[in-house]
């Protein structure tokens, strides 16, 4: 005669074993996925503003790997100036994706404005201009940490310097005020010159977020 009571511990232990085995397998998978996600995130380039003390901005070392949104030649406030400087504008990828999606710049948007001299005498060129040495780097940041929501930075150590500072404090006083005035009155979207960024201009025009006059 078989004792049914004696079989219960065996069945129970088998159930527990299978439960622990399955649970342990899923737990191991979850641990692996978490570790892989952490490893991948650690390899991703820094995207967004990085500060040292207070609001001092660290110059983005990899900004040329960001999204290039526009370039200009000879842009100036002075109508009589003969400016032959190139300007290149880069924005962090997260900000670019946010703008394309919503047509608004998200918090932590960083714009890097690069200045380069130009030249003409290099074969086979006979007329146009091309970019040469770096002469300046400036940045504009949209960050809720600032009372105004925006800040401006200049990484030049001196006029026409070829070596840029690693960090810069936000512009203050009249220097900041003039930037705010220009970026408020003369920009197509928020405080950015989207009118000079053809791809983003199309996005803003399609979504109807351009300021009046643009």
C-alpha positions as CSV (number, residue, x, y, z in Angstrom):
1,X,0.0,0.0,0.0
2,X,1.4,3.3,-1.0
3,X,1.5,6.0,1.7
4,X,0.1,9.2,0.0
5,X,1.4,11.3,2.9
6,X,4.9,10.3,2.2
7,X,4.7,11.6,-1.4
8,X,3.7,15.1,-0.5
9,X,7.2,16.3,0.6
10,X,8.7,14.9,-2.6
11,X,6.1,16.7,-4.8
12,X,6.5,19.9,-2.8
13,X,10.3,19.8,-3.0
14,X,10.1,19.3,-6.7
15,X,7.7,22.3,-7.1
16,X,10.0,24.4,-5.0
17,X,13.0,23.3,-7.0
18,X,11.4,24.2,-10.3
19,X,10.1,27.5,-9.0
20,X,13.6,28.5,-7.7
21,X,15.2,27.4,-10.9
22,X,12.8,29.4,-13.1
23,X,12.9,32.4,-10.8
24,X,16.7,32.2,-10.5
25,X,17.0,32.1,-14.3
26,X,14.8,35.2,-14.8
27,X,16.6,36.9,-12.0
28,X,19.9,36.2,-13.7
29,X,18.6,37.6,-17.0
30,X,17.4,40.7,-15.3
31,X,20.8,41.2,-13.7
32,X,22.5,40.7,-17.0
33,X,20.3,43.2,-18.8
34,X,20.9,45.7,-16.0
35,X,24.6,45.3,-16.2
36,X,24.6,45.5,-20.0
37,X,22.5,48.7,-19.9
38,X,24.9,50.3,-17.4
39,X,27.9,49.3,-19.5
40,X,26.3,50.8,-22.7
41,X,25.3,54.0,-20.9
42,X,28.8,54.4,-19.6
43,X,30.1,54.3,-23.2
44,X,27.8,57.0,-24.4
45,X,29.3,60.4,-24.9
46,X,28.2,63.1,-22.5
47,X,25.1,64.8,-23.9
48,X,24.1,68.1,-22.2
49,X,25.8,70.8,-20.2
50,X,28.4,69.8,-17.7
51,X,29.3,72.3,-14.9
52,X,32.2,72.5,-12.5
53,X,31.7,75.0,-9.6
54,X,28.4,76.8,-9.7
55,X,27.4,77.7,-13.3
56,X,30.9,77.4,-14.8
57,X,30.4,75.4,-18.0
58,X,32.9,72.8,-19.2
59,X,33.7,73.2,-22.9
60,X,32.2,70.1,-24.6
61,X,35.3,68.2,-25.8
62,X,33.2,66.2,-28.3
63,X,31.0,68.9,-29.7
64,X,32.1,68.1,-33.3
65,X,30.4,64.8,-32.8
66,X,27.1,66.5,-32.1
67,X,24.5,67.5,-34.7
68,X,25.7,70.1,-37.1
69,X,22.8,72.5,-37.7
70,X,24.2,75.4,-39.7
71,X,27.1,77.4,-41.0
72,X,27.6,81.0,-42.0
73,X,30.3,83.2,-43.8
74,X,30.8,86.8,-42.8
75,X,27.8,87.1,-40.5
76,X,28.1,90.4,-38.7
77,X,26.2,93.2,-36.9
78,X,28.2,95.9,-38.7
79,X,27.1,96.6,-42.3
80,X,30.4,98.2,-43.2
81,X,32.5,95.3,-41.9
82,X,34.4,93.1,-44.3
83,X,34.0,89.9,-42.3
84,X,35.4,86.6,-43.8
85,X,35.0,84.5,-40.7
86,X,33.1,81.2,-40.9
87,X,30.7,80.2,-38.1
88,X,29.6,76.6,-37.4
89,X,26.8,75.7,-35.0
90,X,26.5,72.3,-33.2
91,X,23.8,71.2,-30.8
92,X,23.7,68.2,-28.5
93,X,21.8,65.2,-29.9
94,X,19.1,65.1,-27.2
95,X,18.2,68.7,-27.8
96,X,18.1,68.2,-31.6
97,X,15.8,65.2,-31.2
98,X,13.6,67.1,-28.8
99,X,13.3,70.1,-31.2
100,X,12.4,67.9,-34.2
101,X,9.7,66.2,-32.1
102,X,8.1,69.2,-30.4
103,X,9.7,72.3,-32.2
104,X,10.7,73.5,-28.7
105,X,14.2,73.3,-27.3
106,X,14.2,71.1,-24.2
107,X,15.9,71.9,-21.0
108,X,19.6,71.2,-21.0
109,X,20.0,72.2,-24.7
110,X,23.6,73.3,-25.5
111,X,24.6,75.2,-28.7
112,X,28.2,75.5,-29.6
113,X,29.2,78.3,-32.0
114,X,32.6,77.7,-33.5
115,X,34.5,80.5,-35.3
116,X,37.1,79.8,-38.0
117,X,39.2,82.0,-40.2
118,X,39.0,81.6,-44.0
119,X,41.3,81.6,-46.9
120,X,41.2,81.5,-50.7
121,X,44.7,80.6,-52.0
122,X,44.8,76.8,-52.3
123,X,44.6,74.9,-55.6
124,X,42.5,74.1,-57.3
125,X,40.3,76.9,-55.8
126,X,40.2,80.1,-57.8
127,X,37.4,82.1,-56.2
128,X,35.6,80.7,-53.1
129,X,36.6,80.6,-49.5
130,X,37.3,77.7,-47.2
131,X,37.6,77.3,-43.4
132,X,41.0,77.3,-41.7
133,X,42.2,77.8,-38.1
134,X,39.9,78.0,-35.1
135,X,39.6,81.5,-33.7
136,X,36.8,81.2,-31.1
137,X,34.2,79.1,-29.3
138,X,31.1,80.3,-27.7
139,X,28.1,78.5,-26.2
140,X,24.4,79.1,-25.4
141,X,22.7,76.9,-22.9
142,X,19.0,76.5,-22.0
143,X,18.9,75.3,-18.4
144,X,16.2,75.9,-15.7
145,X,19.0,76.5,-13.2
146,X,19.3,80.0,-14.6
147,X,16.9,82.7,-13.5
148,X,16.3,83.7,-17.1
149,X,16.4,80.1,-18.4
150,X,19.3,80.8,-20.7
151,X,23.0,81.6,-20.4
152,X,25.8,82.6,-22.7
153,X,29.5,81.6,-22.6
154,X,32.7,82.6,-24.3
155,X,35.7,80.3,-24.3
156,X,38.2,82.6,-25.9
157,X,41.2,83.3,-23.7
158,X,41.8,86.5,-25.8
159,X,40.7,87.9,-29.1
160,X,41.6,85.6,-32.1
161,X,43.1,83.1,-29.7
162,X,43.8,79.6,-31.1
163,X,43.8,78.0,-27.7
164,X,40.4,77.9,-25.9
165,X,39.7,77.8,-22.2
166,X,38.5,74.4,-20.8
167,X,35.8,76.2,-18.7
168,X,34.0,79.5,-18.8
169,X,31.7,81.4,-16.4
170,X,28.4,82.7,-17.8
171,X,28.5,86.1,-19.3
172,X,27.2,88.8,-16.9
173,X,26.4,92.5,-16.9
174,X,26.3,94.3,-20.2
175,X,27.8,91.4,-22.1
176,X,25.0,89.2,-21.1
177,X,22.4,91.9,-21.6
178,X,23.4,92.5,-25.2
179,X,23.2,88.8,-25.9
180,X,19.7,88.5,-24.3
181,X,18.5,91.5,-26.3
182,X,19.7,90.2,-29.6
183,X,18.6,86.6,-29.0
184,X,15.1,87.9,-27.9
185,X,14.5,90.4,-30.8
186,X,16.2,88.7,-33.8
187,X,15.6,85.0,-33.4
188,X,13.1,82.8,-35.2
189,X,12.3,80.3,-32.5
190,X,12.8,81.0,-28.8
191,X,16.2,82.5,-28.4
192,X,17.9,80.7,-31.3
193,X,18.6,81.7,-34.8
194,X,16.7,79.0,-36.5
195,X,16.4,81.2,-39.6
196,X,20.0,80.3,-40.2
197,X,19.5,76.5,-39.8
198,X,17.7,75.4,-43.0
199,X,16.7,71.9,-41.8
200,X,15.3,73.1,-38.5
201,X,13.7,76.1,-40.2
202,X,11.6,73.7,-42.4
203,X,10.5,71.8,-39.2
204,X,9.5,75.0,-37.4
205,X,7.7,76.4,-40.5
206,X,5.7,73.1,-40.9
207,X,4.7,73.1,-37.2
208,X,3.9,76.8,-37.1
209,X,6.2,77.8,-34.3
210,X,8.2,80.6,-36.0
211,X,7.9,84.0,-34.5
212,X,5.9,86.6,-36.5
213,X,8.0,87.9,-39.4
214,X,9.8,84.7,-40.1
